[in-house]
Amino acid sequence: MQKFIQYLKDVRSEMAKVSWPTRDEVVGATTLVVILSIAFSIVIKVFDMALSRVLGFLLNL
């Protein structure tokens, strides 16, 4: 049990050393991730539609 208590003390000590991001940094990073995810999904959808049309055209020849 003593080892577990020492582990918890060590965890608390290490967590105090962590440099936590500010709220503005978290909001900015989250916004960037959401925007990039939407942009990439749109790009992938456009390529998928184009490839589907090309393959559909080639298969109907």
C-alpha positions as CSV (number, residue, x, y, z in Angstrom):
1,M,0.0,0.0,0.0
2,Q,2.9,2.3,0.7
3,K,4.1,2.0,-2.9
4,F,0.7,3.0,-4.2
5,I,0.6,6.1,-1.9
6,Q,4.2,7.0,-3.1
7,Y,3.0,6.6,-6.7
8,L,0.1,9.0,-6.2
9,K,2.5,11.5,-4.6
10,D,4.8,11.2,-7.5
11,V,2.0,11.6,-10.0
12,R,0.8,14.8,-8.2
13,S,4.4,16.1,-8.2
14,E,4.8,15.5,-11.9
15,M,1.4,17.0,-12.7
16,A,2.4,20.2,-11.0
17,K,5.3,20.5,-13.5
18,V,3.0,20.2,-16.6
19,S,2.7,23.4,-18.6
20,W,-1.1,23.5,-19.3
21,P,-2.4,25.3,-22.3
22,T,-4.6,28.4,-21.8
23,R,-8.2,28.3,-22.7
24,D,-7.6,30.4,-25.8
25,E,-4.9,28.0,-27.0
26,V,-7.3,25.0,-26.6
27,V,-10.1,26.8,-28.4
28,G,-7.8,27.9,-31.2
29,A,-6.4,24.4,-31.7
30,T,-9.8,22.8,-31.5
31,T,-11.2,25.2,-34.1
32,L,-8.2,24.5,-36.4
33,V,-8.8,20.7,-36.1
34,V,-12.5,21.0,-36.9
35,I,-11.9,23.3,-39.9
36,L,-9.2,21.1,-41.3
37,S,-11.3,18.0,-40.8
38,I,-14.2,19.5,-42.7
39,A,-11.9,20.8,-45.5
40,F,-10.2,17.4,-45.9
41,S,-13.6,15.6,-45.9
42,I,-14.8,17.9,-48.7
43,V,-11.6,17.3,-50.7
44,I,-12.0,13.5,-50.3
45,K,-15.7,13.7,-51.3
46,V,-14.8,15.7,-54.5
47,F,-12.1,13.2,-55.5
48,D,-14.5,10.3,-54.7
49,M,-17.2,11.8,-56.9
50,A,-14.8,12.5,-59.7
51,L,-13.3,9.0,-59.6
52,S,-16.8,7.5,-59.5
53,R,-17.8,9.5,-62.6
54,V,-14.6,8.5,-64.5
55,L,-15.0,4.8,-63.7
56,G,-18.7,4.9,-64.5
57,F,-17.9,6.5,-67.9
58,L,-15.1,3.9,-68.6
59,L,-17.3,1.0,-67.6
60,N,-20.2,2.2,-69.9
61,L,-17.9,2.3,-73.0
